[in-house]
């Protein structure tokens, strides 16, 4: 079994040996074309599986796994399904986009005020400063 690039094919050798009065030796080769399939991930996660080629017509399920403080946003083709099932009939390149989780801070001022009920969405690790003045 071997790969050749750029055609990406697998050769399977099947050999049969028949012993008797005469020796007969035959081999058959089956060519299985493969389709390149590449995935990348932005900062904050990984994609499973990481295989780089599949046979024509294969159905592949890929899953974007975010790291602790990230969430999966979308695939580079715009879809948001996760996991996603793909039927490989052509070369495909996909990227998983991850974004930092955001947390909402809401300010409530006793007695009212111009910022009463104001909300901010901030990624984890952001510094939030609140000043008070009369």
Backbone as a chain_set.jsonl record, in Angstrom:
{"seq": "XXXXXXXXXXXXXXXXXXXXXXXXXXXXXXXXXXXXXXXXXXXXXXXXXXXXXXXXXXXXXXXXXXXXXXXXXXXXXXXXXXXXXXXXXXXXXXXXXXXXXXXXXXXXXXXXXXXXXXXXXXXXXXXXXXXXXX", "coords": {"N": [[0.855, -1.168, 0.0], [0.624, 2.192, -0.867], [0.998, 5.785, -1.136], [0.657, 8.139, -3.754], [1.5, 11.297, -4.911], [0.433, 13.916, -7.082], [-1.932, 12.487, -7.4], [-2.951, 10.843, -5.427], [-3.51, 7.856, -4.753], [-4.344, 4.526, -3.726], [-2.719, 1.462, -3.842], [-3.71, -1.815, -3.923], [-2.514, -4.977, -3.563], [-3.326, -8.126, -4.687], [-2.569, -11.346, -4.568], [-2.419, -14.625, -5.942], [-1.574, -18.014, -5.614], [-1.151, -20.98, -7.242], [-0.5, -24.273, -6.85], [0.657, -27.199, -8.376], [0.93, -29.502, -11.007], [1.907, -27.627, -12.699], [3.185, -24.356, -12.059], [1.366, -21.565, -11.231], [1.086, -18.119, -11.249], [-0.516, -15.202, -10.331], [-1.399, -11.77, -10.247], [-3.511, -9.171, -9.093], [-4.38, -5.762, -9.337], [-5.967, -3.271, -7.537], [-7.18, -0.068, -7.909], [-7.754, 2.595, -5.823], [-9.119, 5.643, -5.754], [-8.359, 8.611, -3.911], [-9.658, 11.415, -2.108], [-8.429, 14.591, -1.35], [-8.665, 16.059, 1.859], [-8.743, 18.687, 3.919], [-8.405, 20.202, 7.101], [-8.446, 22.98, 9.302], [-7.994, 24.825, 12.334], [-8.98, 27.748, 14.085], [-7.433, 29.785, 16.651], [-8.085, 28.401, 19.828], [-9.3, 25.908, 19.697], [-9.818, 22.531, 18.33], [-10.068, 20.16, 15.577], [-11.689, 17.109, 14.961], [-12.097, 14.164, 13.044], [-8.554, 13.941, 12.109], [-7.721, 13.045, 9.672], [-6.344, 13.064, 6.334], [-7.171, 12.326, 3.773], [-9.758, 10.701, 1.933], [-11.785, 8.035, 0.561], [-13.565, 8.338, -2.573], [-16.836, 9.616, -2.311], [-17.117, 9.021, 0.361], [-18.655, 9.375, 3.562], [-18.096, 11.689, 5.982], [-17.844, 12.544, 9.352], [-17.199, 15.434, 11.01], [-15.976, 17.117, 13.877], [-15.873, 20.042, 15.775], [-13.944, 20.921, 18.462], [-14.005, 22.998, 21.131], [-11.625, 24.783, 23.198], [-11.281, 25.32, 26.783], [-12.108, 28.103, 27.471], [-13.357, 28.975, 25.181], [-15.748, 29.086, 22.446], [-17.349, 27.283, 19.793], [-17.814, 28.898, 16.724], [-18.345, 28.962, 13.827], [-18.045, 27.214, 10.621], [-15.673, 27.636, 7.948], [-17.115, 27.685, 5.58], [-19.426, 28.894, 6.242], [-21.435, 27.432, 7.509], [-22.969, 26.304, 10.589], [-23.336, 23.926, 11.833], [-22.46, 21.479, 14.195], [-21.583, 18.499, 15.435], [-20.588, 18.097, 11.928], [-21.692, 16.545, 8.943], [-20.183, 15.406, 6.03], [-20.229, 14.657, 2.589], [-17.808, 13.361, 0.572], [-17.033, 14.342, -2.505], [-15.383, 15.866, -3.885], [-12.329, 17.812, -3.594], [-11.91, 19.202, -0.387], [-11.56, 21.957, 1.788], [-11.652, 23.042, 5.015], [-12.185, 25.322, 7.705], [-12.38, 25.629, 11.184], [-13.902, 28.013, 13.198], [-13.26, 29.575, 16.19], [-14.311, 31.431, 19.046], [-13.639, 33.583, 21.829], [-15.335, 32.98, 24.907], [-18.025, 35.068, 25.95], [-19.011, 37.17, 28.581], [-21.725, 38.673, 30.289], [-22.082, 41.776, 31.829], [-24.091, 43.567, 33.949], [-25.143, 46.713, 34.995], [-26.61, 47.993, 37.831], [-27.927, 50.725, 39.407], [-28.653, 51.875, 42.531], [-31.437, 53.836, 43.116], [-31.457, 54.874, 40.611], [-30.114, 56.494, 37.655], [-27.979, 57.563, 34.904], [-26.707, 55.341, 33.712], [-28.094, 53.182, 34.563], [-29.058, 49.829, 34.393], [-27.528, 49.331, 32.168], [-25.705, 47.257, 29.894], [-22.794, 45.261, 29.299], [-20.854, 43.27, 27.139], [-18.238, 41.138, 27.552], [-15.154, 39.512, 26.765], [-13.751, 36.668, 28.493], [-11.326, 37.352, 30.952], [-11.11, 40.017, 30.454], [-10.63, 43.358, 31.609], [-12.655, 45.209, 33.692], [-13.643, 48.381, 34.581], [-15.191, 50.441, 36.969], [-16.288, 53.611, 37.717], [-17.166, 55.899, 40.244], [-18.88, 58.85, 40.859], [-20.034, 61.816, 42.491]], "CA": [[0.0, 0.0, 0.0], [1.404, 3.422, -0.902], [0.357, 6.984, -1.664], [1.416, 8.925, -4.719], [0.957, 12.644, -5.017], [-0.804, 14.537, -6.617], [-3.113, 11.686, -7.693], [-3.411, 10.214, -4.204], [-4.184, 6.583, -4.954], [-3.845, 3.401, -2.939], [-2.632, 0.234, -4.607], [-3.875, -3.025, -3.141], [-2.065, -6.129, -4.321], [-3.93, -9.396, -4.347], [-1.83, -12.359, -5.309], [-2.872, -15.994, -5.726], [-0.576, -18.977, -6.034], [-1.739, -22.295, -7.449], [0.549, -25.279, -6.998], [0.235, -28.459, -8.98], [1.915, -29.922, -11.991], [2.557, -26.391, -13.139], [3.113, -23.253, -11.107], [0.659, -20.427, -11.817], [1.175, -16.961, -10.354], [-1.21, -14.045, -10.902], [-1.635, -10.65, -9.333], [-4.452, -8.153, -9.562], [-4.214, -4.497, -8.617], [-7.183, -2.456, -7.462], [-6.826, 1.331, -7.669], [-8.793, 3.304, -5.072], [-8.782, 7.075, -5.716], [-8.628, 9.324, -2.656], [-9.926, 12.845, -2.227], [-7.803, 15.36, -0.267], [-9.587, 16.703, 2.799], [-7.904, 19.359, 4.914], [-9.097, 21.013, 8.097], [-7.633, 23.781, 10.215], [-8.787, 25.443, 13.398], [-8.458, 29.006, 14.609], [-7.032, 29.677, 18.053], [-9.161, 28.095, 20.763], [-9.936, 24.609, 19.537], [-9.272, 21.569, 17.383], [-11.045, 19.419, 14.782], [-11.498, 15.668, 14.937], [-10.786, 13.52, 12.913], [-7.505, 14.709, 11.449], [-7.314, 12.311, 8.473], [-6.147, 14.007, 5.233], [-7.717, 11.858, 2.498], [-10.812, 9.69, 2.037], [-12.213, 7.526, -0.736], [-14.634, 9.097, -3.215], [-18.176, 9.322, -1.812], [-17.123, 8.731, 1.804], [-19.326, 10.324, 4.445], [-17.199, 11.977, 7.094], [-18.379, 13.4, 10.404], [-16.145, 16.202, 11.668], [-16.439, 17.8, 15.078], [-15.018, 21.113, 16.291], [-13.879, 20.851, 19.925], [-13.408, 24.223, 21.684], [-10.889, 24.735, 24.461], [-12.059, 25.708, 27.966], [-12.706, 29.442, 27.486], [-13.779, 29.313, 23.819], [-16.929, 28.421, 21.895], [-17.333, 27.137, 18.34], [-18.631, 29.917, 16.075], [-18.814, 28.504, 12.523], [-17.062, 26.671, 9.679], [-15.296, 28.636, 6.945], [-18.115, 27.756, 4.509], [-20.584, 29.607, 6.775], [-22.354, 26.585, 8.273], [-22.74, 26.3, 12.037], [-23.587, 22.585, 12.369], [-21.325, 20.866, 14.882], [-20.738, 18.04, 14.338], [-21.08, 18.264, 10.561], [-21.478, 15.382, 8.077], [-19.81, 15.83, 4.686], [-19.989, 13.61, 1.595], [-16.644, 13.819, -0.183], [-17.048, 14.115, -3.944], [-14.37, 16.781, -4.422], [-11.398, 18.263, -2.559], [-12.54, 20.142, 0.542], [-10.738, 22.596, 2.814], [-12.527, 23.711, 5.982], [-11.571, 25.876, 8.918], [-13.294, 25.853, 12.3], [-13.651, 29.311, 13.823], [-13.591, 29.61, 17.61], [-14.229, 32.762, 19.654], [-13.637, 33.548, 23.301], [-16.648, 33.119, 25.55], [-18.299, 36.414, 26.448], [-19.852, 37.225, 29.771], [-22.435, 39.944, 30.34], [-22.104, 42.52, 33.083], [-25.186, 44.535, 33.935], [-24.984, 47.668, 36.08], [-27.839, 48.517, 38.431], [-27.598, 51.774, 40.367], [-29.774, 52.125, 43.432], [-31.922, 55.208, 42.981], [-31.447, 55.282, 39.196], [-28.899, 57.089, 37.091], [-27.978, 57.456, 33.45], [-26.231, 54.033, 33.255], [-28.851, 52.122, 35.226], [-29.49, 48.773, 33.488], [-26.628, 49.21, 31.019], [-25.042, 45.951, 29.804], [-21.575, 45.13, 28.525], [-20.42, 41.896, 26.877], [-16.781, 41.148, 27.554], [-14.524, 38.189, 26.799], [-13.125, 36.319, 29.761], [-10.011, 37.947, 31.122], [-11.166, 41.463, 30.23], [-10.679, 44.172, 32.815], [-13.792, 46.142, 33.693], [-13.483, 49.397, 35.632], [-16.4, 51.231, 37.202], [-15.987, 54.783, 38.53], [-18.316, 56.532, 40.863], [-18.676, 60.251, 41.232], [-21.276, 62.491, 42.884]], "C": [[0.903, 1.233, 0.0], [0.574, 4.561, -1.446], [1.254, 7.574, -2.735], [0.735, 10.271, -4.828], [1.246, 13.18, -6.394], [-2.034, 13.669, -6.803], [-3.713, 11.012, -6.476], [-4.214, 8.941, -4.481], [-3.567, 5.541, -4.038], [-3.796, 2.206, -3.869], [-2.78, -0.93, -3.638], [-3.442, -4.182, -4.019], [-2.75, -7.372, -3.791], [-3.243, -10.449, -5.19], [-2.341, -13.738, -4.933], [-1.829, -16.946, -6.312], [-1.245, -20.337, -6.123], [-0.607, -23.267, -7.704], [-0.053, -26.543, -7.584], [1.329, -28.915, -9.908], [2.646, -28.698, -12.533], [2.34, -25.312, -12.086], [2.463, -22.066, -11.813], [0.694, -19.294, -10.804], [0.457, -15.801, -11.029], [-1.411, -12.996, -9.834], [-2.677, -9.725, -9.949], [-4.248, -6.914, -8.709], [-5.503, -3.712, -8.694], [-6.762, -1.031, -7.116], [-8.011, 2.016, -6.992], [-8.404, 4.779, -5.014], [-9.178, 7.7, -4.373], [-8.835, 10.805, -2.937], [-9.239, 13.559, -1.063], [-8.86, 16.081, 0.57], [-8.74, 17.357, 3.874], [-8.755, 20.24, 5.824], [-8.065, 21.772, 8.919], [-8.567, 24.385, 11.247], [-8.146, 26.755, 13.804], [-8.007, 28.768, 16.049], [-8.254, 29.341, 18.902], [-9.839, 26.758, 20.567], [-9.224, 23.711, 18.558], [-10.405, 20.849, 16.666], [-10.681, 17.942, 14.81], [-12.474, 15.091, 13.924], [-9.808, 14.385, 12.129], [-6.979, 14.013, 10.192], [-7.298, 13.256, 7.276], [-6.698, 13.556, 3.889], [-8.715, 10.739, 2.751], [-11.16, 9.199, 0.644], [-13.391, 8.351, -1.255], [-15.988, 8.65, -2.672], [-18.255, 9.018, -0.326], [-17.899, 9.808, 2.556], [-18.467, 10.469, 5.692], [-17.91, 12.895, 8.076], [-17.206, 14.104, 11.066], [-16.758, 16.994, 12.82], [-15.409, 18.833, 15.508], [-15.101, 21.077, 17.817], [-13.225, 22.117, 20.468], [-12.624, 23.943, 22.96], [-11.755, 25.367, 25.553], [-12.769, 27.056, 27.869], [-13.138, 29.92, 26.099], [-15.079, 28.593, 23.481], [-16.745, 28.325, 20.38], [-18.271, 28.181, 17.751], [-19.226, 29.388, 14.772], [-17.68, 27.841, 11.762], [-16.79, 27.742, 8.628], [-16.285, 28.718, 5.778], [-19.413, 28.413, 4.989], [-21.545, 28.756, 7.585], [-21.975, 26.587, 9.749], [-23.021, 24.935, 12.661], [-22.32, 22.039, 13.013], [-21.85, 19.76, 15.786], [-21.408, 18.224, 12.987], [-20.739, 17.011, 9.761], [-21.259, 15.886, 6.656], [-19.677, 14.591, 3.802], [-18.898, 14.113, 0.669], [-16.72, 13.384, -1.64], [-16.039, 15.002, -4.649], [-13.44, 17.163, -3.274], [-12.069, 19.329, -1.702], [-11.502, 20.655, 1.533], [-11.673, 23.365, 3.731], [-11.719, 24.214, 7.168], [-12.668, 26.045, 9.952], [-12.905, 27.172, 12.968], [-14.151, 29.257, 15.26], [-13.454, 31.048, 18.109], [-14.227, 32.602, 21.167], [-15.055, 33.694, 23.822], [-16.803, 34.554, 26.014], [-19.258, 36.314, 27.62], [-20.474, 38.611, 29.85], [-22.394, 40.511, 31.754], [-23.224, 43.544, 32.958], [-25.055, 45.405, 35.18], [-26.353, 48.154, 36.545], [-27.441, 49.506, 39.524], [-28.834, 52.028, 41.219], [-30.171, 53.596, 43.344], [-31.869, 55.712, 41.549], [-30.132, 55.879, 38.786], [-28.85, 56.826, 35.602], [-27.498, 56.095, 32.935], [-26.982, 52.877, 33.904], [-29.351, 51.111, 34.184], [-28.61, 48.594, 32.266], [-25.906, 47.863, 31.069], [-23.792, 46.05, 28.943], [-21.296, 43.649, 28.326], [-18.905, 41.931, 26.734], [-16.241, 39.731, 27.532], [-13.888, 37.946, 28.153], [-11.724, 36.926, 29.807], [-9.988, 39.448, 30.895], [-11.214, 42.189, 31.573], [-11.823, 45.156, 32.677], [-13.608, 47.097, 34.86], [-14.761, 50.217, 35.738], [-15.994, 52.389, 38.138], [-17.284, 55.348, 39.078], [-17.957, 57.98, 41.164], [-20.034, 60.851, 41.585], [-21.653, 63.547, 41.91]], "O": [[1.848, 1.307, 0.786], [-0.426, 4.345, -2.131], [2.479, 7.513, -2.627], [-0.493, 10.351, -4.833], [2.339, 12.882, -6.876], [-3.117, 14.084, -6.391], [-4.887, 10.643, -6.498], [-5.444, 8.953, -4.446], [-2.412, 5.66, -3.628], [-4.747, 1.964, -4.612], [-2.056, -1.016, -2.646], [-3.963, -4.343, -5.123], [-2.75, -7.633, -2.588], [-3.342, -10.424, -6.417], [-2.657, -14.003, -3.773], [-1.278, -16.695, -7.383], [-1.85, -20.79, -5.152], [0.157, -23.109, -8.657], [-1.195, -26.886, -7.276], [2.514, -28.735, -9.628], [3.849, -28.738, -12.789], [1.388, -25.381, -11.309], [2.938, -21.614, -12.854], [0.369, -19.491, -9.633], [0.775, -15.448, -12.165], [-1.574, -13.312, -8.656], [-2.717, -9.525, -11.163], [-3.979, -7.005, -7.511], [-6.064, -3.511, -9.772], [-6.058, -0.816, -6.129], [-9.125, 2.019, -7.516], [-7.465, 5.14, -4.305], [-10.203, 7.352, -3.788], [-8.266, 11.367, -3.872], [-9.438, 13.182, 0.092], [-9.821, 16.637, 0.039], [-8.089, 16.666, 4.658], [-9.682, 20.92, 5.385], [-6.971, 21.28, 9.193], [-9.78, 24.444, 11.049], [-6.922, 26.868, 13.862], [-8.182, 27.677, 16.591], [-9.324, 29.921, 18.72], [-10.858, 26.489, 21.204], [-8.174, 24.06, 18.018], [-11.559, 20.916, 17.088], [-9.511, 17.575, 14.697], [-13.633, 15.506, 13.939], [-10.176, 15.416, 11.564], [-5.903, 14.357, 9.702], [-8.135, 14.154, 7.191], [-6.692, 14.341, 2.941], [-8.543, 9.931, 3.664], [-10.865, 9.869, -0.346], [-14.116, 8.978, -0.482], [-16.262, 7.454, -2.581], [-19.343, 8.781, 0.199], [-17.815, 10.993, 2.234], [-18.155, 9.488, 6.366], [-18.506, 13.898, 7.684], [-16.319, 13.455, 11.62], [-17.892, 17.469, 12.745], [-14.218, 18.535, 15.596], [-16.183, 21.19, 18.392], [-12.022, 22.307, 20.295], [-12.916, 23.003, 23.699], [-12.836, 25.886, 25.273], [-13.96, 27.125, 28.172], [-13.271, 31.122, 25.865], [-15.461, 27.624, 24.138], [-16.082, 29.16, 19.765], [-19.399, 28.338, 18.219], [-20.446, 29.36, 14.61], [-16.521, 27.885, 12.176], [-17.597, 28.653, 8.444], [-16.298, 29.715, 5.056], [-20.386, 28.485, 4.239], [-22.396, 29.301, 8.288], [-20.826, 26.836, 10.114], [-22.953, 24.79, 13.882], [-21.236, 22.128, 12.439], [-22.494, 20.043, 16.796], [-22.61, 18.471, 12.894], [-19.637, 16.475, 9.877], [-22.04, 16.685, 6.141], [-19.085, 13.592, 4.212], [-19.04, 15.167, 0.05], [-16.501, 12.218, -1.969], [-15.857, 14.907, -5.863], [-13.73, 16.87, -2.114], [-12.715, 20.242, -2.217], [-10.679, 19.897, 2.047], [-12.406, 24.244, 3.277], [-10.721, 23.619, 7.572], [-13.752, 26.541, 9.646], [-11.735, 27.414, 13.263], [-15.312, 28.937, 15.516], [-12.587, 31.792, 17.65], [-14.741, 31.625, 21.71], [-15.869, 34.427, 23.261], [-15.831, 35.188, 26.425], [-20.177, 35.495, 27.643], [-19.83, 39.606, 29.519], [-22.641, 39.808, 32.735], [-23.294, 44.292, 31.982], [-24.877, 44.895, 36.286], [-27.15, 48.658, 35.753], [-26.707, 49.16, 40.45], [-29.908, 52.349, 40.711], [-29.332, 54.486, 43.481], [-32.204, 56.869, 41.294], [-29.14, 55.772, 39.507], [-29.58, 55.979, 35.087], [-27.847, 55.721, 31.815], [-26.559, 51.725, 33.807], [-29.993, 51.495, 33.207], [-28.923, 47.774, 31.403], [-25.54, 47.386, 32.143], [-23.738, 46.821, 27.984], [-21.481, 42.855, 29.248], [-18.362, 42.659, 25.904], [-16.786, 38.844, 28.19], [-13.532, 38.882, 28.869], [-11.034, 36.992, 28.79], [-8.962, 40.091, 31.117], [-11.775, 41.684, 32.546], [-11.944, 45.851, 31.667], [-13.436, 46.665, 36.0], [-15.336, 50.631, 34.732], [-15.431, 52.164, 39.209], [-18.341, 55.276, 38.452], [-16.871, 58.283, 41.66], [-21.06, 60.442, 41.042], [-22.672, 64.215, 42.086]]}, "num_chains": 1, "name": "protein.A"}
